[in-house]
Amino acid sequence: MAAEIRDPFEQAFFLMVHLPYLQPFEDVNKRVSRLAVNIPLIRCNLCPLSFIDVPQQAYIDAMIGVYELNRIELLRDVFVWACERSCQQYVAVRQPLIPPDIFRLRYRAELTEAVRAIVRGDQPASEPAIRAAIPATVAEGDRAKFFALMEEEFKNLHQGNAIRFGLRPFEFAAWKREFGKADK
């Protein structure tokens, strides 16, 4: 029946009302319905619903209204309030997010390979060593930007982040001692 409802909010509310009412499971019916609410919302690329800020007593009273009085008004109000609150939280969380660096993502494996080759090869992070370590898979037009990215990585390379390049702590420590890199 829920699949026949076209509006994602109406479909979500339908699931929230009917799943716990039907009692398909011995336990966890209300929790399942709160999770199921997000299926139509996410399917339509809408903000997922979170019940974190919903006052527990308001939710309980709303569910009792459905179970005992066959009245959905309070649950509808709780649902709308949760939707509004979830959207506010979602926007607040998304705003400070920095968009992904597509260049870094495209050359993630090559960057790891090149940094690892310099450190494991006991080479300084000098211009000639960095240029020589640039993999052939880096496009010719991207080599200057890749070189700058590698320089930046070596400026910020320290004991705490060396592992993301597949370097063991002792490998990095030996390279740092040899080439005088200051740990950040």
C-alpha positions, -999 to 999 in steps of 0.1 A, spaced: 0 0 0 28 24 8 43 20 -26 11 33 -42 15 66 -24 34 91 -46 42 119 -22 73 109 -2 62 127 30 28 111 29 44 77 22 68 83 51 40 92 75 20 62 63 49 39 73 53 57 106 16 51 114 10 17 101 42 -3 108 39 -1 146 1 -5 144 4 -37 125 30 -51 149 49 -72 123 77 -79 148 76 -92 184 96 -61 194 112 -30 177 81 -21 157 83 17 165 121 17 159 117 0 125 90 25 115 112 54 124 139 40 102 115 31 74 103 67 74 136 76 57 132 51 28 108 73 7 126 105 18 161 93 8 147 78 -24 136 113 -34 168 129 -23 152 146 7 165 152 41 164 121 63 143 123 94 159 121 128 139 118 160 168 128 183 152 161 193 116 148 195 105 149 231 99 113 241 66 120 259 52 138 228 61 108 207 46 83 232 14 104 235 11 105 197 15 68 194 -10 61 221 -34 84 202 -30 62 172 -32 29 190 -60 37 215 -81 64 198 -73 59 161 -64 96 160 -33 106 140 -33 144 146 -7 145 174 15 120 155 11 142 124 23 172 144 52 153 158 61 141 123 60 176 109 80 190 138 106 162 134 108 170 96 114 207 102 140 200 129 158 174 109 160 198 79 175 225 101 201 201 115 209 187 81 215 222 67 236 232 97 258 201 93 262 204 55 271 241 55 305 239 70 315 209 49 342 215 24 335 201 -10 358 172 -20 390 180 -39 383 162 -71 419 165 -83 431 148 -50 405 121 -53 414 114 -90 451 110 -81 448 95 -46 465 63 -55 493 80 -75 499 105 -46 502 77 -21 525 58 -45 548 88 -51 551 99 -14 557 63 -4 584 59 -31 603 90 -19 602 80 18 610 43 13 636 52 -13 654 74 13 652 104 -9 648 140 2 615 157 -7 634 179 -32 621 192 -65 641 166 -86 630 137 -64 594 148 -64 594 153 -102 610 119 -107 584 102 -84 554 115 -103 538 84 -118 533 81 -156 496 77 -150 493 114 -141 482 133 -172 507 157 -187 485 187 -182 480 177 -145 517 173 -136 523 209 -124 493 207 -101 503 172 -89 538 185 -82 524 213 -60 501 188 -43 531 166 -34 551 196 -21 522 205 1 519 169 14 556 168 23 553 201 41 525 186 62 538 151 65 543 140 101 542 109 123 504 112 127 494 112 90 522 92 74 501 60 78 476 72 52 505 68 26 510 32 38 541 42 57 550 24 89 560 45 118 596 33 118 599 40 80 588 75 85 609 81 116 640 68 98 633 91 68 626 121 91 659 115 109 678 113 76 663 144 60 656 165 91 619 168 87 603 185 117 574 166 132 542 187 133 
